[in-house]
Amino acid sequence: MLSRSCFVSVDDFRPLNRIPRVMTVPGVISECEDNSANSGSEGLISSGPLERRIVVANQLPIKAFRDAETKKWFFESDSDSLVLQLRDGFGPDVEVLYVGSLNVEIDSSDQDEVAQVLLDKFRCVPTFLPTEIQNKFYHGFCKHYLWPLFHYMLPMSPSHSARFDRSLWQAYVLANKIFADKVTEVINPDEDFVWVHDYHLMVLPTLLRKRFHRVKLGFFLHSPFPSSEIYRTLPVRDDILRALLNCDLVGFHTFDYARHFLSCCSRIFGIDYESKRGYIGLEYFGRRVSIKILPVGIHMGQLQTLLSLSETAEKIKKLKTQFEGKTVMLGVDDMDLFKGISLKFLAMGQLLDVHPKFRGRLVLVQILNPARSGGIDIQEVQKEINAIAKDINEKYGEPGYEPIVFINGPVTTQDKAAYYAISECCVVNCVRDGMNLVPYKYTVCRQGTPALDKALGIDDGSATPKKSVIVVSEFIGCSPSLSGAIRVNPWNIDDVSDAMNLAITMPDAEKHLRHEKHYKYISSHDVSYWARSFDQDLERACREHYRKRYCGVGLGLRFRIVALGPNFRKLSVENIASAYRNSNSRLILLDYDGTMLPQASVDKTPSSEVISVLNCLCSDPKNVVFIVSGRGKDCLSKWFSPCEKLGISAEHGYFTRWTRESEWETCKLTMDFGWKNIAEPVMALYTEATDGSFIEPKESAMVWHHQEADPDFGSCQAKELLDHLENVLANDPVVVKRGQHIVEIKPQGVSKGIVVENLISTMGSSGKSPDFLLCIGDDRSDEDMFESIARSVCNTSLPAKAEVFACTVGQKPSMAKYYLDDTSEVIKLLEGLATASVQPKSAYF
């Protein structure tokens, strides 16, 4: 049974002055009326003055209860929910809408009414996952596979951890699709910002980006992001990584987590990050994906309000009486594999063994929150913890004294606050954890409030030095921000035991200094600061959305968006054929590696297909066709020997010949190659130190390749080599440049751009100035050609009616106005032009 009267809302939800834009069918806005105005219009809702943020999380910030007798559902807001607390980071002109699941199962007959009431009263949109999907999605893939893996636990055997199960992965994707459907029902993609939370919804960004190409989309990961060695064991690693790259902003608690993510992008997709004015980002198919590094904070106001209640003061008084004469250390942890509770207990036992003076005086209170998922592993952890605690209490306990006090949850926030307030030290000993806000809450509770001081009989609380000490694992997210904490390796029992001893014997003055440092940071970096900062960066990351053209590429979870400049478009035979046929003097300039041949090809010899199309183009007397490459003339001569009329410009234009039978012409600049004697030993040193690298000697240049080296180490070494060579060759007439997996030294005044200028000039001098120019290349050196062509158009080196097509391979920022996706498309385009050369006009069209 269900009735509207049974629903209870809480006043801390900000009242809204407009009805949300709800779409019952994608693309159709349901008929609603705004209570504040009666315009008489139907089927249309005014968007109103409010901005809107759609916060998507696995669980809604709602507590649900069902009366056993009446069977009625009751709902209230969950004030401890992070996604509810982050709303304080938004201004009063921002509406927050939540999409997620309830922590209870609702009968299908009640779901429609429950959904409507949750939307009306709480601005929440429930997903209602089917029970089977929920179990496979959350308890299966999320908690028993993905979560352990992200905490560095590999499934080495079925008994050790759950192995990858394709059916669980499919349930995970299906659950994410249901979330995407709910977001689709309520979103205004042109205005709303969407903020997705945590590892439960890691493929949701792809599903949303596929439906709304310009959706303003942020994602924050609350768990660790593992190192690439761990992440790359994930069979669906590409799909998850692509999904995160479909966001505009991806957030992490620490630089370590962000660094691991960036390393995975580099090693799996070959995408390197760069920092611009303090902002880290990656270029992904023309879009910039920004990276945010900021640990989440706590809700200061909520905790301080709780501390100011008289009931809290009473609880603190009772606890002080209970533990009178004893020093209390506190641990507050969830029951799971990675909280290091057993290691903490072993360290406590060792402390009591090494320092008998603490027996009867030192107590470790351990509050255990209920496990979020079941399983044999949780039962084993519980069994181990109980056994160790029992052993220590039997060995060191006495009547009226237990060294370890176990409190099994759930424990209310108010009760935890009371324990925080009386504890001399807080021990957080996780072997791996995403963030962990326990030390933050502990510090604020130790600071107290004026109302609490008054209730506890402290006359002048502000004059009483506050003190606290935190023992924290170095493997959790909050550790870097707690500069005054005692950091420990939780696996080292001696280390943790010594830290506990240091914490409780530390002079009060030092405890006060450490406390002040922590409290200053925590109070200024609360949850509202975190949410506001993320929101501001998300707005900044989305500024370019309407300055580019977006198009979707790929099927399923391989989908991604390609962002193109307003004048940057794909080149096709249809675009170019008319200009090609109507021209009389054509210049065709082609790079080789990455343009005519894929970069990853082991055999660099041109295929018969490439030779055939080049010969066909060269056979047209109106065409001058050149391969313009950085490679040496000997290998290019050998490879293209079947092409009699093909021109070749080798080593970036240092050597040029117009046909196979013509002589090689060298650059007219006076050259001194004495610099090679200086550069070669330096490059050899880096080659020896970098496995997989090698030196390519040329007549006019030297190239250091690191494509086969470790991506991170090779890139680091290339940067160092570039700096080293620039220093030792500072007085020589050479240029040191870094390219795609290379560092190259070449003479000054030699570039592909100069090749273009010389060819255009030579053709003009012979009375055949090109009225059609096609230039295709793929890397940085080819940008010199594109720039030179742009200059030639401006300074009238080319005829006024010349048709110019500068084309890059791959969708990326470029001086070229056209692009082709890959080398296969380059060949198809050239084949189309070759066909246009040999067929009559009517036949082609």
N, C-alpha and C positions, 0 to 999 in steps of 0.2 A: 504494500500500500504506500502511496506517495501523495503528498499534498504540499502546496507552496508554503503553507503556514509552518511546515516543519523545518524549513531551512533557516539557519542562523548565520548572519554575516557579522563581521567584526569592524569596529569603527576605524581601525587603522588603515583600511583601504580608502584611498583618496576618492572623494565623490567626483563623478565625471559629469560634465555638462553637455554631453552629446551622446547619442546612440552610436555604437561602433558600426563601422561599415562591414556588414555581414553578407557574404555571398553564399546563398544556399546551393547554387549551381555555379560552377566555374564560369565567369563571364557575365553572370546575371545577378544584379543586386536585389536583394529581397526588399519588399515594401515595408518600410518602417516610418514612423513619424517622430520628429524631434519634439519633446514635450515643451521645449522653450519657445517654439514658434509653430504657428499653424498656417503654413503657406498654401495648403490645399493641393500642392503638387503630389503626384503619385509616382511610385517606382524610383524615386531619386532621393538620396540622402545627402545633405550638405556636409562636406568634409569638415566644416567648422574650423575654428582657429587653432585646434590642438595638433601638435605633432604626435606621431605614434611610434612606439617601439613594440615589436612582437618578440617576446622572450620565449624561446622554445627549450624545454628541458624534459628529461625523462619523466620527472614527477612534478605535478602541480603543487604550488605552495598551499595546499588544502589538507585539513584533517577531516576524515569522514567517520561518522559513527552511525550505528543502526540500533534503534531501540528494540530490544529482544521481544517485548510484548506487542508493541504497535507496528513493528516492522518498518517504521519510518526512518528515513535517512536524515541525519543532521550534519551540517558542514560548518567549519570555521577555518579561518586563516591560520597557517602555521607560521608563527612569528619567528621561528628558528630557521626557516628556509632562506637560503642565500638568495635565491631568485626573487623572493619577496623583498628582502632587505635592500637589494641593489636599486630598487625603485627610488630610493632617497637620493640617488645620484643624478636624477633627472629633475628638471625644473618643473614648476607648477603648470607650464603650458604643454607638458608632455603626458600623453596617455600611455599606459603600459597594459598590454594584452598578453596573457599567458596561454601557451599551448603545451599540453603534457598529459600524463596519465594520472589517475587517482590510485591511491594505495590500497583500494578495495575493489572487489568485483561487483559491478552493477548489472542487474538483470536487464536483458535486452528490451523488455517491455517498459522499463523505467528510464532508459538512456536518453530519449529525446527530452523528457521533462527535466531530468537532472542537468543535461547540457544547457538548456535554456536558463535554468535558475543559476547555474554556475557562471554563465555569461552575464546575466543581469546583475547578480549580487557581487560577484568577485572578479569579473572581467577575465574569466578563465574558460578555455575551450578544451574539453576533455577528449582524449583520443579513443578510449574504450577498445583496447586491443583484445582480440579473442584470447581465451585462456591458453589454448595450445601455443599460439604465437607468442604470448607474453612469457610463457615458461621457457620456450626455446630461445627467444630473443634475450630476455634479461637473465634468467637463471642459467641458461645454457651458454650462448655465445659471449654475452657481456661479462658475467661474473666468473664463469668457469674456464673461459678461454682468453678473451681479450684482456681482461683486467689483470690476471696473473702474468700474462706476457708483457704488458706495459710496466709491470713491477719486476721485470727481469727473471721471471720464473718460466723456464722452457719446459714443455711437456716431453721430457726425456723418455718417459714410459707411461702407460695408461694409469698406473697407480700413483705416479708422481703429480700429474696434472692432466686436465682434459686436452686431448689432441684436436686438431682442426676437424670439424665435421661440416660437410657441405650443406647438409639440411639445416644446421643451426645458422650458418651464414645466410642461407636463403630466408630464414625467418627474420634475421637481423635486417636484411634489405627490405623485406615486406613490412616490418614494423616501421622502418624509416619512411616508407612510401605512405603509410597511414598518417604519420606525422605531417608529411608533405601535403597530403590531401586536406588536412585540417588547416594548415597554414594557407593553402590556396583558397579556402572558403572565406577567410577573413582579411586577406592582404589587399592593400592598394599598392601595387608594385612600384608605382611612380613616386610615392611619398613615404611609405613606411620603411623603417629600418628593422631588419631581422637579426636577432642575436641568438645563436644556437650554442647550447652548453653541453660539453663533456662527451666522453667516448661512446656513450650509448647511441649517439646520433651523428656519427662521423661520415656517413654517406649522404645525409640529408642535404648538404650544400649542393651536390651534383643534381639531385632531384629538383631542388628549387631553381637552380640556375638554368636547368633545361626548360622549365616552364616560364620563367621570367628572366630574360637575358640580362636585364639591367637591375635586378633586385639588389638592394643594398644589404650586404650579407656579412656578418661577423661570426666568428667561432672562437670559443674559449675552452681550452682543454684543462680540466681541473686535476687530472692525474699526471704522473710523469709521462714524458715522451721518451721511450727507450733509445739507447744508442743504436746506430744503424746495423750493427752486427746482430742485435736482437730483433729489431723491427723487420729486417730483411728475411727472417725466417717465416714471416706471415705469408701464407699462400695468396692472400688477396691484398697484398701490400700496395700494388699499383692503384687499385680501385680506391682505397682509402686515401692514399696520398693525392691522387687526382681530385678527390672530393674536397680536401682541405685547400687545394690550390684553386678551386672554384669559388672560394671566399674572397672578399675584398680585404679582410683583416683577420689574422689568426693570432690568438693570444696564448701566452704561456706564463706560468708563475716565475720561472727562473731562466737565466741565460742558458744554463745547461740543457734544459728541455728544448729551448728554441734552437740551440746549436745542433742537437741531435736531429731535429726535424730538418734543418737546413742541410745537414750532412746527408740525410736520406734523399732529399731532393737532388743533391749533386750526384750521389752515387747511383741512384736508380734512373733519374731522368736527365742527368747532365746539366741541371739548372744551377747556376751559381748566384749567390746573393750579393748585394752591394748595399752600402750605407750612404744615404744622401742627407746631409745636414742632421745627422743623429737618428734618422729613421731607416730601419732595415727593411729591405724588400727584395722580391724576386720578380723578374720579368717572365711572364708565362703567356705565350701566344699573344703578345701585344698588350696584355694587362699587367698592371703592377699589383702584386699581392703583398700587402704590408704585414710586418711582424710586430707584435706588441709584447713587451716583456714587463710585467707588473704583477707582483703577488697580491692576491685578494686580501682584504682586511675584514675586520669585524664591525658589527653595528654598535658603536659606542653608546649612543643614546639609549638603546634597549637595555644594555647591560648596566649602565649607570642608573637607569630608572629602577631596575630590579634590585640593585644594591641599596637603593634609598628606601625600600619598603621596610616597614617595621617587622614584617614576618621574616625577612632575610636576616635582620639583626638578631632576632630571637634564635634562629637556626645557628648563627655564628656563635652566639653565647653558649648554646648547648654543646656545640662541638668543642669549644675552648674548655668547657668543663670536662667533657669526656676525655680529652687528650691533655689535660693539665699536667704540666711537668714533663711533657714529651715533645720532641721535635718531629714535626710531620712533614714527610715528603709525599708528593701526590703524583699519581699517574691516572690519566683519563684516556681510554682507548676503546676503539671498536674491537669486537671479537673477530679477528681475522689473522691470516697467516703472517702478515708483514709488520705487525705492530711491535714485535720484539719483546713481548711481555715476559716470556720465559727467560730471555736473556737478562732482562731487568731484574727479575727475581733472583737469578743466580748471582748477579752483581751485588744485590742486597745481602744475600747470604755470605758472600765473601767479605763484604764490609764488616759484618758482625763478627766474622771469624777472625779477621786481621785486627780489628779494633774492638776488643771486648767491652770497652768503656761505653759503647753505644747500646749495649744490650739492656733492655728495660727502659731506654730513653728515646730510641729512634723508632719511628713507625712509618711504614710505607703503605699509604692508602691507595688501593687500586680500584678505580671505578671502571666497570666493564659495560660498555654499551652493547645491546644485542647485535648479533651477526646480521648482516643485510641479506645473506643467502646461506642456505644450508649445504650439507655435504659431509662426506667422511673426513675431509681435511680439517673442517672446522671442529668436528668432534675430537679429532686427534689433538688439535691445539688446545682445546678445552681440557682434555684429559691430562696433557703434559703440564699445563699451567697449574691445575689443581694439585697434581702430585708434587711439584716443586714447592708450592706454597705450603702444603701440608708438612713436607719434610723440614722446611726452614722453621715453621712455627713450632714443630715438635722439638727441634734441636735447640732453638734459642728462646723459645717462649717460656713463660712462667705464669702462675695464676694471676689473672688480671692484666696480662700483657701478651699480645700477639704482634710479632714484628711486621707481618703482612696482613693487612685488613682488606678482605675481599668484599666489594659491593657490586653485586650483579644487577645490571640495569633491567629495564630503563630507569634512569635517574633524571629528575626534573632539572631544568636549567637553573632554577632557584637553589636547589640542593647542591648542584655542582658549584655554583657561585660561592656558597657558604664554605665548601671545602677549599676552593681556591684561596679564599680570604684568610684561612687559618694556617695555610701550608707555607713552610719556610723555603721549600724548594719544589720545583716542578720538573719531573723527569719524563722526557719524550724520547723513547728509545727505538723508534721504528727502524726496521732494516731497509724500508723503502716506503715513501709516502709522497703524494702529490704536493700537498701544502701543509695541512695540519694547523689549525688555529688555536689549539689548546694553549700554547705559550702566550698568545696574544690575550686570550680571555683571562688567564692567570694573572698576567701583569696588570690588567685593568682592575681586577678584583682586589689585588694587593694595594693598588692606589686608593681604592675606596671612594667615597663621596662625603661631602660635609654632613649630609643627613645620617649616613651610616656612622661616621665618627661620633656624632652627637648621641645616637642611639646606644653606642658602645661605651659611652661615658668618657670619650676623649675630648677634653675641653677645647683644645686648639689643634685640630687635625692638620691644618696647613703647616704648623710649626713642627710637627712630628715627622722625622725623616721616614719616608716609605722605603721599604727594601724588599727585594725579591731576587731569587737566583734560579736560572734555568739551565738544566742539563739537556742538551738537544743533540740528536743524531745528525751527523753531517750528510745523511742521505735523504733528507726531507726538504720540501720546498721552502719552508719558513726559515731554515738555517742561515742562508746568506743575509737575510734582513735583520737577524738578531746578533748584532756585532758584539754585544756584551755577554752572550751566552757561553757556557762551557761546552764546546763541541766535542763529540765523542764518536768513535767507531763502535757501533752497537755490538759488533761481533767480538770485540775485545773486552772480555769480562773484567780484566784488570783495569783497563782504561775507564770503563764505566764506574767501577767501584771507587777508583781514585777520584773521579769527578764528583761522585756523591759525597765523599769525605771532604773534598775541597769546598763544596757548596755549603755544607752545614757548619764548617769551621771557619769560613771566611769572615773577616772583620765586618762589622755592621756598616762602616763607612764605605767599604768597597761594594757591599750589597746595595747600598743606596745609590752609588754612582752607576752601577749596572742597571738598576731599576729605572733611574731617570732617563738613561739613554734609550732604553726600550720603550718606555711610556711615551716619550716625545715622538718617536717614530710611529708607534701604533696609533696614537691619538690623531696624528696628522695624515695617516694613510689608512683610513677606515674604509668600510665597504662603499660608502657613497663616493669617496675620492676615487676608488678603483673603477666604479661603474661610470662616473663622469669622465674619467680619463680615457677609458675604452671607447665610450660613446663619441667623444671628441675626435679620437683617432679614426673611428669608423666613418664619421662625416668627412674628414679630410681624405680618407682613402677612396671615397666615392665621388669626389668632385669631378673626375674626368669622365663619368659615365655617359654624359650626353654630348661629349666632344668627339666621340669616336663612333664608328659603325661597328655593330656587334653581329656576328653570325655564329651559329652553332655547328660544331664538328664532332663526329663520333656517335656511336650507338651505345645505349645502356649506360653503364657506369664509366664508360670511356668518353662520355660526352664532356666537352669543354667549350668555352667561348673564345673565339678569335676576335680581338679588338683591332680595328683598322682605322687609320686616319681618314678624315672625310674625303681626301683625294687619292687614297691608297686603295687600289682595286686589283682584282685578279686579271691576269692577262690571258686571253684566249685567242685562238686562230681567227674566230669571228671578229674580234676587236681589231686585229692587225692586218687581216688579209687584204682589205680594200686599199689601205695605204701602201702595202707591199706591192700589189699589182700595178698601182698607179705611179710608182716611182721608177726612175731611170738609173739612179746610181745609189747602191745600197752598201752600207757598212755594217757588218754583223760581228760583234765582239763577244767572245764566250770564254768565261773562266773554265777551268777543267775540274779540279778536285772540288767536290761538293756541288758542282753545277752539272757537268756531263757525267760525273761518276760519284756514287755515294761515298761520303767520307769514311764509312766503316768498311769499305771494300778492301779485302786483303790484296787481291790482284788488281793493280793499278792500270793494267793494260786496257785501252779502250775496246769496247765490244764491237762485234761486226755491225751491230745496229748503229752505233755511233759513227763508225767509219762510213757506212753507207749513206747516212743522212748528211754528213759533212761533204762527201763527194757530190751528192745531188745538189746541194746548195752552191758549191764551188763551180759546178758545171754551168750555172747561169751566168752569162757574161756581164750582167748588171750587178753581180754580187762581188764584194770583197769580204772574205770571211777570215777571221783571225782567232786563234786560240791565244789568250793572254793569261799567262800562268806564272806562278812564282817558282815553278820547277826548273831544273837545269835543261840546257838546250840539247844535250846528248840523249837523255831519255825521251824528251818530247819528239826529237827527230826520229828516233827509233819507232816510237809508238804510232806516230802519224805518217810514217813513210808511205802508206798506200794512198795518201791524199796529196796528189800532185800539185793542185792549185791552192792549197790551204796555207795561209800565212800564220806564222808563229812568232809570238813575242815571249821570250823566256826570261826567267829571273827578274820578273817585274819590269821588263822592258830594257834590261841591260843588253840583251841580244835580240835582234829582230831580223826576220827574213820574210819576203813576200810570197815566195813559192818554194816548192821542194828543191828546185834546181838553182835558185838564186843563192848568193853568198850571204852569210850572216853579217849583219851590220852591228857594230858595237856602239855603245853610248859615247857621244862625242866629248864627254867630260874627261879631264885628265885624272887618272886614277892612280893612287898609291895603295897597294894592298899590304903594306907593312903592318897594318892593324891586326891582320890575321894571326901574326906571331904572338900578339898580346891576348887576343880573344880565345884562341884555341885551348891553351892550358886552363883557362878559367872554365870554359864549357866542359872540358874533359873532367875537371874536378866535380862538377855538378852531375855529370853523367855517371861517374863512378859511385857517387853517393845516392843516386836516384834510380832504383831498379825499374827497368822498363823504358828508360829514356835513351835517346841516341842522338848523335850529331849528323846532320846532312851537310856535307861540304859542297859548295858551288863555286864557280869561277869568280863570281863577283860578290858572293854573300855566304853567310854561314847560318844554319838553322838548327836550333835545339828542340827536339820533339819530346813531348811527355804524354802522348795520348795513351800509351800502354802502361803508364805508371799509376800508382794509387792516386785517385782523383784529388784527395785533399793534400797529400804530400807533394804530388806533382805540381799542383797549383801554387802551393807555398814555395816550393823550390824555384818555380818560374818567376815568382815575384822577387825572390832574393837574387836570382841570376840577372834579372833585368836591372835591378839597382846596382849590382856589382859591375856589370858591363858598362853601364852609363858612367860610373865613376872612373873606371880604368881607360875608357875610350873617350873621355870628355874632350880631349884636344885633337881627336882624329875626325876626318870628314865623313863620318858614318852616322847612320840612324839606327838606334836599337828600338825595336817594336815588339810588343807582345800580341800574338794572334790567338787563334783557336788551337789550343794545345801546343803552341810553339812560342819560342823567343827567337827573333830573327835580327841579324845585323846585315845591313846593306848600305851601299854608298849613298851619300846625300845627292839629291837631284835625280834619283831613280825611283820611279813609281808607276803604277798602272795608269794613273791620271795623266802623266806626261806621255805615255804611249798613245792614249786617245788623242791628245793634242797634236802629236806628231803625225798620226795617221790621217786625221782630218785635214791638217795643213798640206800634207803630201798629195792627197787626193784633190784638194782645191787647186794646188799649183799645176796639176796636170789637166785641169779643166773638168774634172769629174767630182766636184764637191758633193758629198752625199746628201740626197734629199730624203733618205730613209736611214735611220740609225737604230739598230737593236743591240742592246748591251745587257747581258745576263751574268750575274755573279752571286756569290753567297756569303762572303766573309768581309772582314774589315778592309782588307786591301782592295776589294772591289768597290768599296764606297768611294775610293779615290777616283775611280772611273766615273761613277755617277756624279760626283761633284764636278769633275772636269767637263762632263757633258752639259751640266746645268750652266756652267760658265760659258761654254761655247754657244749655247742658245742665246744667252744674254748679250754677249759681245759680237754677235752676228758672224761668228766663224762658220756657222752653218747657214744655208739659205733660209730666207724668211719662211718659206713654205715647207721646210723640212719636217717630216714626221719622226718624232723621237720617242723611243720606248726603252726606258731604263727599268730593268726588272731584277728584283732580288729573289733568291730561293729561300723560302720559309717566310712565315708571317712574323715580322719583327720590325722594330724601328729602323728606317733606312732613308737615304737620300733618294732612292728610287721611288717612282710613282706607281709601279706595278709589282706584283709578286706572283710566283708559282710555288706550289706547296713542296715539291720535291723534284729530284732529278728525272723521274719518269715523266713528269709533266713537261719538263724542259724538252725532252726528246720528242714527246708528242707534238709540242708546239712547232719544233723545227721540222718534223715530218710534215705537218700541215703546211708550212711555208714552202717546203720542197715540192709538195703536191701542187701548190698554187703556181710554182714556177713552170711546171711541165704540162699543166692542164690548161685548156682554153678557159676564158672567163665564164662563159655560159655553163660549162660543165662543172666548174667549181661551185657556182652558186645555184 
